């Protein structure tokens, strides 16, 4: 891959009107806080905030005066969301024509107030996507210096291979966590290792702290013991569990909590005992490993 991303990535989805509704000053503070704590890669998608969050970030980044070369910007395109900002969309669908992909990248550049994107991803696979058109768009954007690397998000190995046969795929951002670990069993992470595709994990804490199920109860019980053993927060343990996989997965952290942001990079240096790593997987499944 032509760009180097930080080991943990800042997820911007919840910063805008979809959740925290932060103002420009708060956006700027968060950007600085992540960078100060070694997290220099920011993950966007055009649809976040109903197509508004990129522009909010761009204004804040411009105000921050941070050197563009010190951060990496990722964004995604393709989901056509029903929004007042896209009045022609009457139903959620996907659009991956060559012209649209190029337009979307250029629109994101304008919103983010930058001349290039470190990585540009197709947000979700479409049954109607034409690999040749996608490849032509990606190659044009690279040739024009508007994107440095190209990738996908939520693609299966076969869907990725369809695109990879036509143009280089550097990244696949997938759902992966202690509660959603199918990617390490269905060949997805193996495929990415074979083809040097960088995995990113969205929702890396899964449902551990958001749902009360037998699975999350078992995991929380185990994590309470591991917190005492490793003297670190359970969220950091869960991130370390992901990062210990040999595929080199970068978790996308969606927190805006200052205290948690300052702790996140500790996951990079935390090496779980192998039996503790397997204990997390075991408690998630509710039975011994096969």
Rosetta blueprint (number, residue, H / E / L):
1 X L
2 X L
3 X L
4 X L
5 X L
6 X L
7 X L
8 X L
9 X E
10 X E
11 X E
12 X L
13 X L
14 X L
15 X L
16 X L
17 X L
18 X L
19 X L
20 X L
21 X L
22 X L
23 X L
24 X H
25 X H
26 X H
27 X H
28 X H
29 X H
30 X H
31 X H
32 X H
33 X H
34 X H
35 X H
36 X H
37 X L
38 X L
39 X L
40 X L
41 X E
42 X E
43 X E
44 X L
45 X L
46 X L
47 X L
48 X H
49 X H
50 X H
51 X H
52 X L
53 X H
54 X H
55 X H
56 X H
57 X H
58 X H
59 X H
60 X H
61 X H
62 X H
63 X H
64 X H
65 X L
66 X L
67 X L
68 X H
69 X H
70 X H
71 X L
72 X E
73 X E
74 X E
75 X E
76 X E
77 X E
78 X L
79 X E
80 X E
81 X L
82 X L
83 X E
84 X L
85 X L
86 X E
87 X L
88 X L
89 X L
90 X L
91 X L
92 X L
93 X E
94 X E
95 X L
96 X L
97 X L
98 X H
99 X H
100 X H
101 X H
102 X H
103 X H
104 X H
105 X H
106 X H
107 X H
108 X H
109 X H
110 X H
111 X H
112 X H
113 X L
114 X L
115 X L
116 X L
117 X E
118 X L
119 X E
120 X E
121 X E
122 X E
123 X L
124 X L
125 X L
126 X L
127 X L
128 X L
129 X L
130 X L
131 X H
132 X H
133 X H
134 X H
135 X H
136 X H
137 X H
138 X H
139 X H
140 X H
141 X H
142 X H
143 X H
144 X L
145 X L
146 X L
147 X E
148 X L
149 X L
150 X E
151 X E
152 X E
153 X E
154 X L
155 X L
156 X L
157 X H
158 X H
159 X H
160 X H
161 X H
162 X H
163 X H
164 X H
165 X L
166 X L
167 X L
168 X L
169 X L
170 X L
171 X E
172 X E
173 X E
174 X E
175 X E
176 X L
177 X L
178 X L
179 X L
180 X L
181 X L
182 X H
183 X H
184 X H
185 X L
186 X L
187 X L
188 X H
189 X H
190 X H
191 X H
192 X H
193 X H
194 X H
195 X L
196 X L
197 X L
198 X E
199 X E
200 X E
201 X E
202 X E
203 X L
204 X L
205 X L
206 X L
207 X L
208 X L
209 X L
210 X L
211 X L
212 X L
213 X L
214 X H
215 X H
216 X H
217 X H
218 X H
219 X H
220 X H
221 X H
222 X H
223 X H
224 X H
225 X H
226 X H
227 X H
228 X H
229 X H
230 X H
231 X L
232 X L
233 X L
234 X H
235 X H
236 X H
237 X H
238 X H
239 X H
240 X H
241 X H
242 X H
243 X H
244 X L
245 X L
246 X L
247 X L
248 X L
249 X L
250 X E
251 X E
252 X E
253 X E
254 X L
255 X L
256 X L
257 X L
258 X H
259 X H
260 X H
261 X H
262 X H
263 X H
264 X L
265 X L
266 X H
267 X H
268 X H
269 X H
270 X L
271 X L
272 X L
273 X L
274 X H
275 X H
276 X H
277 X H
278 X H
279 X H
280 X H
281 X H
282 X H
283 X H
284 X H
285 X H
286 X L
287 X L
288 X L
289 X L
290 X L
